[in-house]
Amino acid sequence: MKSKFKKMASEKDSIPFVLIDAEKNKNSRKLADVSNLPTFASFRDGTLNDQIQTNKHALLKTFVHEA
């Protein structure tokens, strides 16, 4: 999913994408209330807006489109 996430990020100039490795940054899991990996989250004005746990590209694409 990491490569698909990076590709999506390169195609969406209007949305900032940030990749955080939750295995290496354990505190990030607490901040975004992550219970499963991979987790994708959207933030609005610094507040967690929504999140999805998936390894399916189509679901991630829909999530980004709706963010």
Order of alpha helices (4+ residues) and beta strands (2+ residues): alpha-alpha-beta-beta-alpha
